[in-house]
Amino acid sequence: MAIQGMNHFNVLTDDVEATRRFYVNILGLTVGPRPPFSFGGIWLYAGGKPILHISEDRLPESRGGVIDHIAFTSSDLKGTLASLDRNAVPYSVSKQVQTGIWQIFFRDPMGAKVELDFDPAEQPPAGMKTSGAGPKAV
């Protein structure tokens, strides 16, 4: 056996529409084809691939479970921060030590922690304060 890459993440929700709006309107994923499963949900695509599955279900007591967060390679640091601000999504920003990768951490409407990673060459908004030691609690 040889793992060749990550295929997708699945996020549980008790509000498919709110979750769809968050990932589509704020993060820019697109809704795409999904098999006719016996439960509600949607598949969200990036680059033509279904990378995030949203499944309608009752939420567990512990929203985080054993997965700490999901991370996406991203672009347009300034635009992403502006979108999060426009939508009043609390977040933290840091520049990873040694690699210089910009990281934004926040939570989706169901409480899943999301990380967006940006190329070190991207420029932050003027006057933005960051933490170089890693993310703050989000």
N, CA, C and O atoms as a GROMACS GRO file, in nm:
protein
  552
    1MET      N    1   0.084  -0.118   0.000
    1MET     CA    2   0.000   0.000   0.000
    1MET      C    3   0.089   0.124   0.000
    1MET      O    4   0.191   0.129   0.068
    2ALA      N    5   0.048   0.224  -0.076
    2ALA     CA    6   0.119   0.352  -0.079
    2ALA      C    7   0.017   0.465  -0.084
    2ALA      O    8  -0.056   0.479  -0.183
    3ILE      N    9   0.011   0.545   0.020
    3ILE     CA   10  -0.078   0.661   0.019
    3ILE      C   11  -0.020   0.763  -0.077
    3ILE      O   12   0.100   0.791  -0.074
    4GLN      N   13  -0.106   0.818  -0.160
    4GLN     CA   14  -0.060   0.911  -0.263
    4GLN      C   15  -0.102   1.054  -0.239
    4GLN      O   16  -0.064   1.143  -0.315
    5GLY      N   17  -0.180   1.080  -0.136
    5GLY     CA   18  -0.221   1.216  -0.107
    5GLY      C   19  -0.351   1.219  -0.030
    5GLY      O   20  -0.418   1.116  -0.014
    6MET      N   21  -0.386   1.335   0.018
    6MET     CA   22  -0.513   1.353   0.088
    6MET      C   23  -0.623   1.366  -0.016
    6MET      O   24  -0.607   1.438  -0.115
    7ASN      N   25  -0.735   1.298   0.006
    7ASN     CA   26  -0.845   1.301  -0.089
    7ASN      C   27  -0.948   1.407  -0.051
    7ASN      O   28  -0.984   1.491  -0.134
    8HIS      N   29  -0.997   1.403   0.072
    8HIS     CA   30  -1.096   1.501   0.116
    8HIS      C   31  -1.110   1.498   0.267
    8HIS      O   32  -1.060   1.407   0.335
    9PHE      N   33  -1.177   1.599   0.319
    9PHE     CA   34  -1.220   1.603   0.458
    9PHE      C   35  -1.371   1.598   0.458
    9PHE      O   36  -1.435   1.641   0.362
   10ASN      N   37  -1.429   1.546   0.565
   10ASN     CA   38  -1.573   1.544   0.581
   10ASN      C   39  -1.607   1.620   0.709
   10ASN      O   40  -1.552   1.592   0.815
   11VAL      N   41  -1.697   1.717   0.698
   11VAL     CA   42  -1.740   1.796   0.812
   11VAL      C   43  -1.887   1.769   0.835
   11VAL      O   44  -1.968   1.776   0.742
   12LEU      N   45  -1.922   1.738   0.960
   12LEU     CA   46  -2.063   1.719   0.996
   12LEU      C   47  -2.127   1.854   1.024
   12LEU      O   48  -2.062   1.946   1.074
   13THR      N   49  -2.255   1.866   0.991
   13THR     CA   50  -2.327   1.989   1.017
   13THR      C   51  -2.473   1.959   1.045
   13THR      O   52  -2.528   1.860   0.994
   14ASP      N   53  -2.536   2.043   1.126
   14ASP     CA   54  -2.680   2.035   1.142
   14ASP      C   55  -2.746   2.151   1.068
   14ASP      O   56  -2.866   2.174   1.080
   15ASP      N   57  -2.666   2.225   0.990
   15ASP     CA   58  -2.716   2.336   0.908
   15ASP      C   59  -2.635   2.340   0.779
   15ASP      O   60  -2.537   2.413   0.769
   16VAL      N   61  -2.677   2.261   0.681
   16VAL     CA   62  -2.604   2.251   0.554
   16VAL      C   63  -2.594   2.386   0.486
   16VAL      O   64  -2.488   2.421   0.434
   17GLU      N   65  -2.702   2.464   0.486
   17GLU     CA   66  -2.702   2.592   0.414
   17GLU      C   67  -2.604   2.692   0.477
   17GLU      O   68  -2.531   2.759   0.404
   18ALA      N   69  -2.600   2.703   0.609
   18ALA     CA   70  -2.505   2.794   0.674
   18ALA      C   71  -2.362   2.751   0.646
   18ALA      O   72  -2.274   2.834   0.624
   19THR      N   73  -2.338   2.621   0.647
   19THR     CA   74  -2.204   2.568   0.620
   19THR      C   75  -2.165   2.593   0.475
   19THR      O   76  -2.051   2.630   0.446
   20ARG      N   77  -2.260   2.574   0.384
   20ARG     CA   78  -2.235   2.602   0.241
   20ARG      C   79  -2.200   2.750   0.221
   20ARG      O   80  -2.100   2.782   0.156
   21ARG      N   81  -2.280   2.837   0.277
   21ARG     CA   82  -2.254   2.982   0.262
   21ARG      C   83  -2.114   3.017   0.310
   21ARG      O   84  -2.043   3.093   0.244
   22PHE      N   85  -2.074   2.963   0.423
   22PHE     CA   86  -1.942   2.993   0.480
   22PHE      C   87  -1.831   2.953   0.383
   22PHE      O   88  -1.747   3.035   0.347
   23TYR      N   89  -1.829   2.827   0.341
   23TYR     CA   90  -1.720   2.778   0.258
   23TYR      C   91  -1.726   2.830   0.114
   23TYR      O   92  -1.622   2.843   0.049
   24VAL      N   93  -1.844   2.860   0.063
   24VAL     CA   94  -1.857   2.912  -0.073
   24VAL      C   95  -1.837   3.063  -0.076
   24VAL      O   96  -1.754   3.114  -0.152
   25ASN      N   97  -1.912   3.136   0.006
   25ASN     CA   98  -1.909   3.282   0.000
   25ASN      C   99  -1.783   3.343   0.060
   25ASN      O  100  -1.736   3.446   0.013
   26ILE      N  101  -1.728   3.281   0.163
   26ILE     CA  102  -1.611   3.338   0.230
   26ILE      C  103  -1.481   3.278   0.176
   26ILE      O  104  -1.386   3.351   0.151
   27LEU      N  105  -1.478   3.146   0.158
   27LEU     CA  106  -1.353   3.081   0.117
   27LEU      C  107  -1.344   3.052  -0.033
   27LEU      O  108  -1.237   3.018  -0.082
   28GLY      N  109  -1.454   3.065  -0.106
   28GLY     CA  110  -1.449   3.051  -0.251
   28GLY      C  111  -1.456   2.910  -0.306
   28GLY      O  112  -1.431   2.890  -0.425
   29LEU      N  113  -1.490   2.811  -0.222
   29LEU     CA  114  -1.510   2.677  -0.277
   29LEU      C  115  -1.638   2.677  -0.360
   29LEU      O  116  -1.720   2.768  -0.345
   30THR      N  117  -1.657   2.577  -0.446
   30THR     CA  118  -1.777   2.570  -0.528
   30THR      C  119  -1.850   2.438  -0.502
   30THR      O  120  -1.788   2.336  -0.474
   31VAL      N  121  -1.982   2.444  -0.511
   31VAL     CA  122  -2.063   2.324  -0.495
   31VAL      C  123  -2.056   2.244  -0.624
   31VAL      O  124  -2.065   2.301  -0.733
   32GLY      N  125  -2.038   2.112  -0.612
   32GLY     CA  126  -2.030   2.027  -0.730
   32GLY      C  127  -2.107   1.899  -0.712
   32GLY      O  128  -2.175   1.880  -0.611
   33PRO      N  129  -2.096   1.810  -0.810
   33PRO     CA  130  -2.170   1.684  -0.806
   33PRO      C  131  -2.139   1.602  -0.680
   33PRO      O  132  -2.028   1.602  -0.628
   34ARG      N  133  -2.244   1.533  -0.634
   34ARG     CA  134  -2.234   1.446  -0.515
   34ARG      C  135  -2.324   1.324  -0.540
   34ARG      O  136  -2.436   1.340  -0.588
   35PRO      N  137  -2.277   1.206  -0.509
   35PRO     CA  138  -2.363   1.088  -0.526
   35PRO      C  139  -2.490   1.101  -0.443
   35PRO      O  140  -2.493   1.173  -0.344
   36PRO      N  141  -2.596   1.031  -0.483
   36PRO     CA  142  -2.725   1.040  -0.411
   36PRO      C  143  -2.726   0.954  -0.284
   36PRO      O  144  -2.793   0.852  -0.278
   37PHE      N  145  -2.651   0.998  -0.184
   37PHE     CA  146  -2.646   0.926  -0.057
   37PHE      C  147  -2.782   0.931   0.012
   37PHE      O  148  -2.868   1.010  -0.026
   38SER      N  149  -2.800   0.848   0.113
   38SER     CA  150  -2.927   0.844   0.187
   38SER      C  151  -2.935   0.952   0.294
   38SER      O  152  -3.032   0.955   0.370
   39PHE      N  153  -2.839   1.041   0.302
   39PHE     CA  154  -2.837   1.150   0.400
   39PHE      C  155  -2.805   1.280   0.326
   39PHE      O  156  -2.744   1.278   0.219
   40GLY      N  157  -2.845   1.391   0.384
   40GLY     CA  158  -2.824   1.521   0.322
   40GLY      C  159  -2.678   1.564   0.324
   40GLY      O  160  -2.597   1.513   0.402
   41GLY      N  161  -2.647   1.657   0.237
   41GLY     CA  162  -2.512   1.711   0.234
   41GLY      C  163  -2.477   1.766   0.098
   41GLY      O  164  -2.558   1.764   0.006
   42ILE      N  165  -2.356   1.815   0.088
   42ILE     CA  166  -2.303   1.868  -0.038
   42ILE      C  167  -2.155   1.836  -0.046
   42ILE      O  168  -2.090   1.808   0.056
   43TRP      N  169  -2.102   1.840  -0.166
   43TRP     CA  170  -1.958   1.830  -0.186
   43TRP      C  171  -1.910   1.964  -0.237
   43TRP      O  172  -1.972   2.025  -0.325
   44LEU      N  173  -1.799   2.011  -0.180
   44LEU     CA  174  -1.740   2.138  -0.220
   44LEU      C  175  -1.608   2.113  -0.290
   44LEU      O  176  -1.528   2.029  -0.249
   45TYR      N  177  -1.586   2.188  -0.396
   45TYR     CA  178  -1.474   2.165  -0.487
   45TYR      C  179  -1.377   2.282  -0.486
   45TYR      O  180  -1.414   2.398  -0.465
   46ALA      N  181  -1.249   2.249  -0.511
   46ALA     CA  182  -1.143   2.347  -0.536
   46ALA      C  183  -1.058   2.286  -0.647
   46ALA      O  184  -1.020   2.170  -0.639
   47GLY      N  185  -1.028   2.364  -0.749
   47GLY     CA  186  -0.946   2.313  -0.858
   47GLY      C  187  -1.008   2.193  -0.927
   47GLY      O  188  -0.936   2.107  -0.977
   48GLY      N  189  -1.141   2.186  -0.930
   48GLY     CA  190  -1.209   2.076  -0.997
   48GLY      C  191  -1.214   1.946  -0.918
   48GLY      O  192  -1.258   1.844  -0.971
   49LYS      N  193  -1.170   1.949  -0.793
   49LYS     CA  194  -1.168   1.828  -0.712
   49LYS      C  195  -1.257   1.845  -0.588
   49LYS      O  196  -1.258   1.952  -0.526
   50PRO      N  197  -1.332   1.740  -0.552
   50PRO     CA  198  -1.419   1.747  -0.433
   50PRO      C  199  -1.337   1.730  -0.304
   50PRO      O  200  -1.317   1.618  -0.258
   51ILE      N  201  -1.291   1.840  -0.248
   51ILE     CA  202  -1.199   1.831  -0.135
   51ILE      C  203  -1.265   1.839   0.002
   51ILE      O  204  -1.206   1.800   0.102
   52LEU      N  205  -1.389   1.890   0.006
   52LEU     CA  206  -1.458   1.903   0.134
   52LEU      C  207  -1.599   1.849   0.121
   52LEU      O  208  -1.680   1.901   0.044
   53HIS      N  209  -1.629   1.745   0.198
   53HIS     CA  210  -1.762   1.686   0.199
   53HIS      C  211  -1.834   1.739   0.323
   53HIS      O  212  -1.780   1.735   0.433
   54ILE      N  213  -1.955   1.787   0.304
   54ILE     CA  214  -2.038   1.836   0.413
   54ILE      C  215  -2.152   1.736   0.430
   54ILE      O  216  -2.229   1.715   0.337
   55SER      N  217  -2.163   1.675   0.547
   55SER     CA  218  -2.265   1.573   0.572
   55SER      C  219  -2.360   1.621   0.680
   55SER      O  220  -2.319   1.662   0.788
   56GLU      N  221  -2.489   1.614   0.649
   56GLU     CA  222  -2.591   1.654   0.745
   56GLU      C  223  -2.610   1.543   0.847
   56GLU      O  224  -2.636   1.428   0.812
   57ASP      N  225  -2.596   1.580   0.975
   57ASP     CA  226  -2.608   1.481   1.082
   57ASP      C  227  -2.622   1.557   1.214
   57ASP      O  228  -2.601   1.678   1.219
   58ARG      N  229  -2.657   1.485   1.317
   58ARG     CA  230  -2.658   1.544   1.451
   58ARG      C  231  -2.513   1.564   1.492
   58ARG      O  232  -2.430   1.475   1.470
   59LEU      N  233  -2.482   1.676   1.550
   59LEU     CA  234  -2.344   1.705   1.589
   59LEU      C  235  -2.307   1.631   1.717
   59LEU      O  236  -2.389   1.616   1.808
   60PRO      N  237  -2.183   1.584   1.724
   60PRO     CA  238  -2.138   1.517   1.847
   60PRO      C  239  -2.120   1.618   1.960
   60PRO      O  240  -2.108   1.738   1.936
   61GLU      N  241  -2.120   1.568   2.082
   61GLU     CA  242  -2.099   1.655   2.200
   61GLU      C  243  -1.970   1.736   2.184
   61GLU      O  244  -1.970   1.858   2.202
   62SER      N  245  -1.861   1.667   2.152
   62SER     CA  246  -1.733   1.734   2.132
   62SER      C  247  -1.718   1.768   1.984
   62SER      O  248  -1.703   1.678   1.902
   63ARG      N  249  -1.722   1.895   1.951
   63ARG     CA  250  -1.720   1.936   1.811
   63ARG      C  251  -1.587   1.906   1.744
   63ARG      O  252  -1.583   1.884   1.623
   64GLY      N  253  -1.479   1.904   1.818
   64GLY     CA  254  -1.349   1.887   1.757
   64GLY      C  255  -1.309   1.743   1.731
   64GLY      O  256  -1.239   1.714   1.634
   65GLY      N  257  -1.352   1.653   1.816
   65GLY     CA  258  -1.309   1.514   1.801
   65GLY      C  259  -1.158   1.504   1.811
   65GLY      O  260  -1.096   1.582   1.883
   66VAL      N  261  -1.099   1.410   1.739
   66VAL     CA  262  -0.954   1.391   1.746
   66VAL      C  263  -0.879   1.466   1.637
   66VAL      O  264  -0.756   1.476   1.643
   67ILE      N  265  -0.948   1.518   1.538
   67ILE     CA  266  -0.884   1.598   1.433
   67ILE      C  267  -0.877   1.741   1.485
   67ILE      O  268  -0.980   1.800   1.518
   68ASP      N  269  -0.758   1.798   1.492
   68ASP     CA  270  -0.744   1.934   1.544
   68ASP      C  271  -0.791   2.039   1.445
   68ASP      O  272  -0.861   2.133   1.483
   69HIS      N  273  -0.753   2.025   1.317
   69HIS     CA  274  -0.794   2.125   1.218
   69HIS      C  275  -0.778   2.070   1.077
   69HIS      O  276  -0.713   1.968   1.055
   70ILE      N  277  -0.838   2.142   0.981
   70ILE     CA  278  -0.817   2.112   0.839
   70ILE      C  279  -0.745   2.231   0.778
   70ILE      O  280  -0.772   2.345   0.815
   71ALA      N  281  -0.653   2.205   0.686
   71ALA     CA  282  -0.572   2.311   0.628
   71ALA      C  283  -0.582   2.309   0.476
   71ALA      O  284  -0.589   2.203   0.414
   72PHE      N  285  -0.583   2.429   0.418
   72PHE     CA  286  -0.589   2.445   0.274
   72PHE      C  287  -0.475   2.533   0.227
   72PHE      O  288  -0.445   2.635   0.290
   73THR      N  289  -0.410   2.496   0.118
   73THR     CA  290  -0.315   2.584   0.052
   73THR      C  291  -0.397   2.692  -0.016
   73THR      O  292  -0.493   2.661  -0.086
   74SER      N  293  -0.360   2.817   0.004
   74SER     CA  294  -0.444   2.928  -0.040
   74SER      C  295  -0.362   3.036  -0.110
   74SER      O  296  -0.239   3.032  -0.110
   75SER      N  297  -0.432   3.131  -0.168
   75SER     CA  298  -0.368   3.248  -0.228
   75SER      C  299  -0.454   3.370  -0.199
   75SER      O  300  -0.571   3.358  -0.163
   76ASP      N  301  -0.395   3.488  -0.216
   76ASP     CA  302  -0.461   3.616  -0.192
   76ASP      C  303  -0.483   3.641  -0.042
   76ASP      O  304  -0.596   3.646   0.006
   77LEU      N  305  -0.373   3.656   0.028
   77LEU     CA  306  -0.377   3.681   0.173
   77LEU      C  307  -0.461   3.804   0.206
   77LEU      O  308  -0.549   3.798   0.291
   78LYS      N  309  -0.434   3.916   0.139
   78LYS     CA  310  -0.509   4.039   0.168
   78LYS      C  311  -0.658   4.023   0.143
   78LYS      O  312  -0.740   4.064   0.225
   79GLY      N  313  -0.692   3.963   0.030
   79GLY     CA  314  -0.834   3.944  -0.004
   79GLY      C  315  -0.904   3.852   0.093
   79GLY      O  316  -1.021   3.873   0.126
   80THR      N  317  -0.833   3.748   0.138
   80THR     CA  318  -0.892   3.654   0.232
   80THR      C  319  -0.918   3.722   0.366
   80THR      O  320  -1.024   3.704   0.426
   81LEU      N  321  -0.821   3.799   0.414
   81LEU     CA  322  -0.839   3.870   0.540
   81LEU      C  323  -0.955   3.969   0.529
   81LEU      O  324  -1.033   3.983   0.624
   82ALA      N  325  -0.968   4.037   0.415
   82ALA     CA  326  -1.078   4.130   0.394
   82ALA      C  327  -1.212   4.056   0.397
   82ALA      O  328  -1.309   4.106   0.454
   83SER      N  329  -1.217   3.939   0.336
   83SER     CA  330  -1.341   3.860   0.335
   83SER      C  331  -1.379   3.815   0.476
   83SER      O  332  -1.495   3.823   0.514
   84LEU      N  333  -1.281   3.768   0.551
   84LEU     CA  334  -1.309   3.727   0.689
   84LEU      C  335  -1.358   3.847   0.771
   84LEU      O  336  -1.452   3.834   0.849
   85ASP      N  337  -1.295   3.964   0.753
   85ASP     CA  338  -1.338   4.085   0.823
   85ASP      C  339  -1.480   4.124   0.785
   85ASP      O  340  -1.562   4.154   0.871
   86ARG      N  341  -1.510   4.125   0.654
   86ARG     CA  342  -1.644   4.162   0.606
   86ARG      C  343  -1.752   4.072   0.665
   86ARG      O  344  -1.864   4.116   0.690
   87ASN      N  345  -1.717   3.948   0.687
   87ASN     CA  346  -1.814   3.850   0.739
   87ASN      C  347  -1.803   3.830   0.890
   87ASN      O  348  -1.864   3.739   0.945
   88ALA      N  349  -1.726   3.915   0.956
   88ALA     CA  350  -1.711   3.914   1.102
   88ALA      C  351  -1.668   3.777   1.155
   88ALA      O  352  -1.718   3.731   1.258
   89VAL      N  353  -1.576   3.713   1.085
   89VAL     CA  354  -1.522   3.584   1.128
   89VAL      C  355  -1.396   3.610   1.210
   89VAL      O  356  -1.298   3.662   1.156
   90PRO      N  357  -1.394   3.576   1.338
   90PRO     CA  358  -1.272   3.594   1.418
   90PRO      C  359  -1.161   3.502   1.368
   90PRO      O  360  -1.186   3.388   1.331
   91TYR      N  361  -1.038   3.554   1.367
   91TYR     CA  362  -0.925   3.475   1.318
   91TYR      C  363  -0.798   3.520   1.384
   91TYR      O  364  -0.792   3.627   1.446
   92SER      N  365  -0.694   3.438   1.369
   92SER     CA  366  -0.559   3.479   1.408
   92SER      C  367  -0.468   3.457   1.288
   92SER      O  368  -0.492   3.369   1.205
   93VAL      N  369  -0.364   3.539   1.280
   93VAL     CA  370  -0.268   3.531   1.170
   93VAL      C  371  -0.129   3.515   1.228
   93VAL      O  372  -0.094   3.581   1.327
   94SER      N  373  -0.050   3.428   1.168
   94SER     CA  374   0.090   3.416   1.209
   94SER      C  375   0.175   3.389   1.087
   94SER      O  376   0.126   3.348   0.981
   95LYS      N  377   0.304   3.413   1.103
   95LYS     CA  378   0.400   3.380   0.998
   95LYS      C  379   0.485   3.268   1.056
   95LYS      O  380   0.555   3.287   1.155
   96GLN      N  381   0.479   3.151   0.994
   96GLN     CA  382   0.547   3.033   1.046
   96GLN      C  383   0.698   3.055   1.053
   96GLN      O  384   0.760   3.103   0.958
   97VAL      N  385   0.755   3.020   1.166
   97VAL     CA  386   0.899   3.032   1.186
   97VAL      C  387   0.971   2.943   1.085
   97VAL      O  388   0.924   2.833   1.056
   98GLN      N  389   1.080   2.986   1.034
   98GLN     CA  390   1.168   2.919   0.937
   98GLN      C  391   1.110   2.918   0.795
   98GLN      O  392   1.179   2.961   0.703
   99THR      N  393   0.986   2.871   0.775
   99THR     CA  394   0.933   2.863   0.638
   99THR      C  395   0.880   2.996   0.588
   99THR      O  396   0.881   3.021   0.468
  100GLY      N  397   0.834   3.083   0.679
  100GLY     CA  398   0.777   3.211   0.641
  100GLY      C  399   0.635   3.201   0.587
  100GLY      O  400   0.579   3.301   0.544
  101ILE      N  401   0.576   3.082   0.590
  101ILE     CA  402   0.440   3.065   0.540
  101ILE      C  403   0.343   3.144   0.628
  101ILE      O  404   0.348   3.137   0.751
  102TRP      N  405   0.254   3.220   0.562
  102TRP     CA  406   0.149   3.291   0.634
  102TRP      C  407   0.039   3.192   0.668
  102TRP      O  408   0.001   3.110   0.584
  103GLN      N  409  -0.012   3.198   0.791
  103GLN     CA  410  -0.119   3.109   0.833
  103GLN      C  411  -0.232   3.190   0.895
  103GLN      O  412  -0.210   3.279   0.978
  104ILE      N  413  -0.354   3.157   0.854
  104ILE     CA  414  -0.474   3.216   0.915
  104ILE      C  415  -0.552   3.100   0.977
  104ILE      O  416  -0.573   2.997   0.913
  105PHE      N  417  -0.594   3.116   1.102
  105PHE     CA  418  -0.674   3.016   1.172
  105PHE      C  419  -0.808   3.078   1.212
  105PHE      O  420  -0.813   3.192   1.257
  106PHE      N  421  -0.916   3.001   1.196
  106PHE     CA  422  -1.051   3.044   1.235
  106PHE      C  423  -1.139   2.920   1.245
  106PHE      O  424  -1.093   2.809   1.218
  107ARG      N  425  -1.264   2.938   1.283
  107ARG     CA  426  -1.358   2.826   1.294
  107ARG      C  427  -1.473   2.844   1.197
  107ARG      O  428  -1.518   2.956   1.170
  108ASP      N  429  -1.521   2.730   1.144
  108ASP     CA  430  -1.638   2.735   1.056
  108ASP      C  431  -1.764   2.741   1.143
  108ASP      O  432  -1.754   2.734   1.265
  109PRO      N  433  -1.882   2.754   1.082
  109PRO     CA  434  -2.005   2.768   1.162
  109PRO      C  435  -2.035   2.650   1.256
  109PRO      O  436  -2.109   2.667   1.353
  110MET      N  437  -1.980   2.533   1.228
  110MET     CA  438  -2.004   2.417   1.314
  110MET      C  439  -1.894   2.397   1.417
  110MET      O  440  -1.902   2.304   1.498
  111GLY      N  441  -1.793   2.483   1.416
  111GLY     CA  442  -1.686   2.476   1.516
  111GLY      C  443  -1.558   2.410   1.469
  111GLY      O  444  -1.462   2.402   1.546
  112ALA      N  445  -1.553   2.362   1.344
  112ALA     CA  446  -1.430   2.301   1.294
  112ALA      C  447  -1.323   2.408   1.276
  112ALA      O  448  -1.350   2.514   1.221
  113LYS      N  449  -1.200   2.380   1.323
  113LYS     CA  450  -1.090   2.476   1.306
  113LYS      C  451  -1.034   2.461   1.165
  113LYS      O  452  -1.008   2.351   1.118
  114VAL      N  453  -1.018   2.576   1.098
  114VAL     CA  454  -0.969   2.580   0.961
  114VAL      C  455  -0.839   2.660   0.958
  114VAL      O  456  -0.827   2.764   1.023
  115GLU      N  457  -0.743   2.610   0.882
  115GLU     CA  458  -0.615   2.680   0.861
  115GLU      C  459  -0.602   2.707   0.712
  115GLU      O  460  -0.626   2.619   0.629
  116LEU      N  461  -0.562   2.829   0.678
  116LEU     CA  462  -0.530   2.863   0.540
  116LEU      C  463  -0.382   2.900   0.535
  116LEU      O  464  -0.336   2.982   0.615
  117ASP      N  465  -0.308   2.839   0.442
  117ASP     CA  466  -0.164   2.864   0.429
  117ASP      C  467  -0.137   2.940   0.300
  117ASP      O  468  -0.189   2.906   0.194
  118PHE      N  469  -0.053   3.046   0.311
  118PHE     CA  470  -0.022   3.135   0.199
  118PHE      C  471   0.129   3.142   0.177
  118PHE      O  472   0.207   3.130   0.271
  119ASP      N  473   0.167   3.160   0.054
  119ASP     CA  474   0.307   3.172   0.015
  119ASP      C  475   0.375   3.282   0.097
  119ASP      O  476   0.316   3.388   0.120
  120PRO      N  477   0.499   3.258   0.141
  120PRO     CA  478   0.572   3.359   0.219
  120PRO      C  479   0.590   3.492   0.144
  120PRO      O  480   0.606   3.596   0.207
  121ALA      N  481   0.587   3.488   0.011
  121ALA     CA  482   0.609   3.610  -0.067
  121ALA      C  483   0.488   3.703  -0.066
  121ALA      O  484   0.500   3.820  -0.102
  122GLU      N  485   0.371   3.653  -0.025
  122GLU     CA  486   0.253   3.740  -0.022
  122GLU      C  487   0.272   3.848   0.083
  122GLU      O  488   0.331   3.824   0.189
  123GLN      N  489   0.221   3.966   0.053
  123GLN     CA  490   0.234   4.080   0.143
  123GLN      C  491   0.109   4.095   0.228
  123GLN      O  492  -0.003   4.088   0.175
  124PRO      N  493   0.126   4.114   0.360
  124PRO     CA  494   0.009   4.135   0.446
  124PRO      C  495  -0.044   4.277   0.428
  124PRO      O  496   0.025   4.362   0.373
  125PRO      N  497  -0.165   4.303   0.475
  125PRO     CA  498  -0.214   4.440   0.474
  125PRO      C  499  -0.122   4.530   0.557
  125PRO      O  500  -0.063   4.485   0.654
  126ALA      N  501  -0.112   4.655   0.518
  126ALA     CA  502  -0.027   4.750   0.590
  126ALA      C  503  -0.068   4.758   0.736
  126ALA      O  504  -0.187   4.768   0.768
  127GLY      N  505   0.030   4.753   0.825
  127GLY     CA  506   0.005   4.769   0.968
  127GLY      C  507  -0.047   4.646   1.039
  127GLY      O  508  -0.077   4.652   1.158
  128MET      N  509  -0.058   4.533   0.968
  128MET     CA  510  -0.109   4.412   1.032
  128MET      C  511  -0.007   4.359   1.132
  128MET      O  512   0.112   4.348   1.100
  129LYS      N  513  -0.052   4.328   1.252
  129LYS     CA  514   0.034   4.269   1.355
  129LYS      C  515   0.018   4.117   1.351
  129LYS      O  516  -0.094   4.067   1.339
  130THR      N  517   0.129   4.045   1.360
  130THR     CA  518   0.122   3.899   1.355
  130THR      C  519   0.202   3.840   1.471
  130THR      O  520   0.275   3.910   1.541
  131SER      N  521   0.183   3.711   1.488
  131SER     CA  522   0.259   3.635   1.585
  131SER      C  523   0.346   3.539   1.508
  131SER      O  524   0.296   3.468   1.421
  132GLY      N  525   0.475   3.534   1.536
  132GLY     CA  526   0.564   3.443   1.464
  132GLY      C  527   0.579   3.308   1.530
  132GLY      O  528   0.649   3.221   1.478
  133ALA      N  529   0.515   3.287   1.642
  133ALA     CA  530   0.533   3.162   1.717
  133ALA      C  531   0.425   3.060   1.690
  133ALA      O  532   0.426   2.953   1.751
  134GLY      N  533   0.334   3.089   1.603
  134GLY     CA  534   0.225   2.996   1.576
  134GLY      C  535   0.093   3.059   1.607
  134GLY      O  536   0.088   3.175   1.650
  135PRO      N  537  -0.016   2.986   1.586
  135PRO     CA  538  -0.148   3.046   1.601
  135PRO      C  539  -0.186   3.074   1.744
  135PRO      O  540  -0.145   3.005   1.837
  136LYS      N  541  -0.267   3.179   1.760
  136LYS     CA  542  -0.327   3.207   1.889
  136LYS      C  543  -0.453   3.120   1.898
  136LYS      O  544  -0.499   3.066   1.798
  137ALA      N  545  -0.506   3.107   2.017
  137ALA     CA  546  -0.628   3.027   2.033
  137ALA      C  547  -0.740   3.088   1.950
  137ALA      O  548  -0.766   3.208   1.958
  138VAL      N  549  -0.805   3.004   1.870
  138VAL     CA  550  -0.918   3.047   1.788
  138VAL      C  551  -1.035   2.960   1.822
  138VAL      O  552  -1.143   2.978   1.766
   0.00000   0.00000   0.00000
